[in-house]
Amino acid sequence: MLTGSVPGAFFVVALPAMMELTQHAIGVWRLETMLDEYYGARGWDVATGLQRREKIGELELDWIIPELEREDAIR
């Protein structure tokens, strides 16, 4: 899921200044897990991070589905 969304150097390079600001480092695996939990809690597609038709319907936003389909932004 993270492909293209977060630069790899963000996880590979540990800058001393950053380590002073926090006691915990977040690895890629943890960020992916957190995103999966976030997307799942909101009823989004966990694999893509896109809204699901069911959730859009639940929110009574059916009118936007054609636009999301045109943009390939719905699952």
Buried (B, 14 or more C-beta within 10 A) or exposed (E): BBEEEBEEEEBEEEEEEEEEEEEEEEEEEEBEEEBBEEBEEEEBBBEBBBBBBEBBEEEEEEEEBEEBEEEEEBB
